[in-house]
Amino acid sequence: MHLFAVSPWRPTLSRAPQVVPSSGSLAPDAAEREWVARIRLGDEAAFESLFRAYYVRLCDFVQSYVRSPDVAEELVQTVFLRIWVHRATWDPTIGVRAYLFAACRNRALGALKHERVVERVTRRATREALPLGIAAAPMGPDEGLQTSELADLLREAVNRLPERRRVVVILRWQQQMSYAEIARVLGISVKTVEAQMGRALAFFRRHLAHLGR
Amino acid sequence: MDWNSIDWERLDRFVAGRASPDEMAALAAWVNSDPELRTLASLMRGVGQPSRAERRDWDVGAAWQRLRHRMAGPQLTLLSPGVRRGAFTLRRALAAAAVLVLLVTASLWIFARWRADATTPRSFATRRSQTAVLELPDGSRVTLGPASSLRFSDGGVLRIGASRDVYLEGEAYLEVKHDATRPFRVHTTAGLVEDVGTEFLVSAYPETPGMRVVVATGTVALYGRPSAARRPLLTLAHGDLAELAASGVATLTHDVDVTSYLAWTRGDLAFDGTRLGDVAPALERWYDVEIRLSDSLLAERRLTATFRRESLSQVLELLALSLNVRVQRDGRTVVLTPGPQPRRTP
């Protein structure tokens, strides 16, 4: 029984798929409360389904901070382990998904701070274009801009955003969270989230405008 | 398409799935009308995912098994995020400069409620570069070394009147609450140690056959295998070191430097004329690296040193200087080769 959509959406660009509207994937409140209640009682099966539903996307999310996949896994495991250890008092009032992303973000920021290279990482991330990620099959000549080029540009643009704004964009586009849920993850007001998203969009508009050739 | 005129607000609503069903349909038609726009929308949904070079196909099943293993020792909550593995040498170099490898010591509390299901075997394991302290309900305390595991048989520690049996792989320092009616026994693959009111160290890593026992206070009895032999091979007192070879032959050394053997329980790592062949596995466990000796003769060189929260690079540097070895490090792999020969004197 999976209450949440399990697999994160990954673009398979070789076939340039039809993009379909996404459905908001937030579980109904009642189901989520029951899930939490079962975990609190020590139901390992419920905990496992929580783990399986979120592990991949949380690892992806944390890796966007720490880069090393091993460290990312370690941090996400720690988040889950802590939930299990303190399960009797686990009370994610902000919602399960918001809780998990918030906890992982805190862990990731903590790990960066721990390394005392947080500044350097941020600077590096904002200065350098990161290596190209998605190898794309060649597209037809009529399709203009190479997918790989576009992926590169978008990645670079996202990495130039300040950390909080970047999280807003990721949670909204990748996790399809509402502004309210994002606000709960970050512990900021909905208004602030909206403003952050507005600024991010303005940045993307400027950053990708020069693509017209 | 004209990149200047992209309607980012509409694109955002579409990718975020935040629109009424009618609007979503219209947005989908709009996005799918242009291949570039479609690609852009796809990429936006994948935003924040690692690039292919950095991406790993997360193995959720294996990850769950690892987590379950850690859940079995439910109070072991801390793990060292400072220990790095992976492909980012630049980052590692930065991190190595900034971060000393710290051992994370987790305190484990074994609650009385375990009495309820005391027949279930309990097992605790540490990973490399991790130590843990277990407080047993009988008042005894076990400090578990890196890459070690401790199993209790069948509620033996809890039952009144029964002997207290624990099974060790790896290394542990035991401070036993003595109880003449309930002997405390540490079993390893090589033998068995029975306390007579004592603090002692047992080391039995699988990669070094046999076992080693060092007594800090009190007296212990060392039995070989099969432990059915009811006469102890040796009785050890304070300052004694017993080494039990896999062959079953035990050797006893008096007046060893107990503190150096126990250094790791305080977060230090100490060697006292230790063979490099034995130093290497200890460093591997401590720093989570793989160390290869290019030459088997190297294993016989001996090291005396104490490391207190030094980073791996500092440790290797000292190793290179004091043992005249060349150190080549590539990520988590370290290769030691003999250093330049001293100039021959006629």
Chai-1 contact restraints between the chains, C-beta under 6 A:
chainA,res_idxA,chainB,res_idxB,connection_type,confidence,min_distance_angstrom,max_distance_angstrom,comment,restraint_id
A,W9,B,R45,contact,1.0,0.0,6.0,A-B,restraint_1
A,R10,B,G46,contact,1.0,0.0,6.0,A-B,restraint_2
A,P11,B,S42,contact,1.0,0.0,6.0,A-B,restraint_3
A,P11,B,G46,contact,1.0,0.0,6.0,A-B,restraint_4
A,Q18,B,N32,contact,1.0,0.0,6.0,A-B,restraint_5
A,V19,B,V31,contact,1.0,0.0,6.0,A-B,restraint_6
A,V19,B,R38,contact,1.0,0.0,6.0,A-B,restraint_7
A,V19,B,A41,contact,1.0,0.0,6.0,A-B,restraint_8
A,V19,B,S42,contact,1.0,0.0,6.0,A-B,restraint_9
A,P21,B,M24,contact,1.0,0.0,6.0,A-B,restraint_10
A,P21,B,A28,contact,1.0,0.0,6.0,A-B,restraint_11
A,S22,B,G17,contact,1.0,0.0,6.0,A-B,restraint_12
A,G24,B,G17,contact,1.0,0.0,6.0,A-B,restraint_13
A,F51,B,W64,contact,1.0,0.0,6.0,A-B,restraint_14
A,R52,B,V60,contact,1.0,0.0,6.0,A-B,restraint_15
A,Y55,B,V60,contact,1.0,0.0,6.0,A-B,restraint_16
A,Y55,B,A63,contact,1.0,0.0,6.0,A-B,restraint_17
A,V56,B,W58,contact,1.0,0.0,6.0,A-B,restraint_18
A,C59,B,W58,contact,1.0,0.0,6.0,A-B,restraint_19
A,D60,B,Q49,contact,1.0,0.0,6.0,A-B,restraint_20
A,Q63,B,P50,contact,1.0,0.0,6.0,A-B,restraint_21
A,S64,B,G48,contact,1.0,0.0,6.0,A-B,restraint_22
A,R67,B,F88,contact,1.0,0.0,6.0,A-B,restraint_23
A,S68,B,G86,contact,1.0,0.0,6.0,A-B,restraint_24
A,S68,B,F88,contact,1.0,0.0,6.0,A-B,restraint_25
A,P69,B,R56,contact,1.0,0.0,6.0,A-B,restraint_26
A,P69,B,G86,contact,1.0,0.0,6.0,A-B,restraint_27
A,D70,B,R85,contact,1.0,0.0,6.0,A-B,restraint_28
A,D70,B,G86,contact,1.0,0.0,6.0,A-B,restraint_29
A,E74,B,P81,contact,1.0,0.0,6.0,A-B,restraint_30
A,Q77,B,L67,contact,1.0,0.0,6.0,A-B,restraint_31
A,T78,B,L79,contact,1.0,0.0,6.0,A-B,restraint_32
A,F80,B,L67,contact,1.0,0.0,6.0,A-B,restraint_33
A,L81,B,R70,contact,1.0,0.0,6.0,A-B,restraint_34
A,W84,B,M71,contact,1.0,0.0,6.0,A-B,restraint_35
A,V85,B,P74,contact,1.0,0.0,6.0,A-B,restraint_36
A,V85,B,T77,contact,1.0,0.0,6.0,A-B,restraint_37
A,A111,B,P81,contact,1.0,0.0,6.0,A-B,restraint_38
A,E115,B,A95,contact,1.0,0.0,6.0,A-B,restraint_39
A,E115,B,A98,contact,1.0,0.0,6.0,A-B,restraint_40
A,E115,B,V99,contact,1.0,0.0,6.0,A-B,restraint_41
A,R116,B,A98,contact,1.0,0.0,6.0,A-B,restraint_42
A,V117,B,L94,contact,1.0,0.0,6.0,A-B,restraint_43
A,V117,B,A98,contact,1.0,0.0,6.0,A-B,restraint_44
A,P131,B,S51,contact,1.0,0.0,6.0,A-B,restraint_45
A,P131,B,A53,contact,1.0,0.0,6.0,A-B,restraint_46
A,G133,B,S51,contact,1.0,0.0,6.0,A-B,restraint_47
A,G133,B,R52,contact,1.0,0.0,6.0,A-B,restraint_48
A,I134,B,R52,contact,1.0,0.0,6.0,A-B,restraint_49
A,E143,B,P35,contact,1.0,0.0,6.0,A-B,restraint_50
A,G144,B,E36,contact,1.0,0.0,6.0,A-B,restraint_51
A,L145,B,E36,contact,1.0,0.0,6.0,A-B,restraint_52
A,T147,B,T39,contact,1.0,0.0,6.0,A-B,restraint_53
A,A151,B,L43,contact,1.0,0.0,6.0,A-B,restraint_54
A,L154,B,L43,contact,1.0,0.0,6.0,A-B,restraint_55
A,V158,B,V47,contact,1.0,0.0,6.0,A-B,restraint_56
A,I170,B,V47,contact,1.0,0.0,6.0,A-B,restraint_57
A,I170,B,G48,contact,1.0,0.0,6.0,A-B,restraint_58
A,R172,B,A16,contact,1.0,0.0,6.0,A-B,restraint_59
A,W173,B,V15,contact,1.0,0.0,6.0,A-B,restraint_60
A,W173,B,A16,contact,1.0,0.0,6.0,A-B,restraint_61
A,W173,B,M44,contact,1.0,0.0,6.0,A-B,restraint_62
A,W173,B,R45,contact,1.0,0.0,6.0,A-B,restraint_63
A,W173,B,V47,contact,1.0,0.0,6.0,A-B,restraint_64
A,Q174,B,V47,contact,1.0,0.0,6.0,A-B,restraint_65
A,Q174,B,G48,contact,1.0,0.0,6.0,A-B,restraint_66
A,Q176,B,A16,contact,1.0,0.0,6.0,A-B,restraint_67
A,Q176,B,G17,contact,1.0,0.0,6.0,A-B,restraint_68
A,L201,B,W8,contact,1.0,0.0,6.0,A-B,restraint_69
A,L201,B,D12,contact,1.0,0.0,6.0,A-B,restraint_70
A,F204,B,W8,contact,1.0,0.0,6.0,A-B,restraint_71
A,R205,B,W8,contact,1.0,0.0,6.0,A-B,restraint_72
A,L208,B,W3,contact,1.0,0.0,6.0,A-B,restraint_73
A,A209,B,W3,contact,1.0,0.0,6.0,A-B,restraint_74
A,A209,B,N4,contact,1.0,0.0,6.0,A-B,restraint_75
A,L211,B,W3,contact,1.0,0.0,6.0,A-B,restraint_76
A,G212,B,D2,contact,1.0,0.0,6.0,A-B,restraint_77
A,G212,B,W3,contact,1.0,0.0,6.0,A-B,restraint_78
A,G212,B,N4,contact,1.0,0.0,6.0,A-B,restraint_79
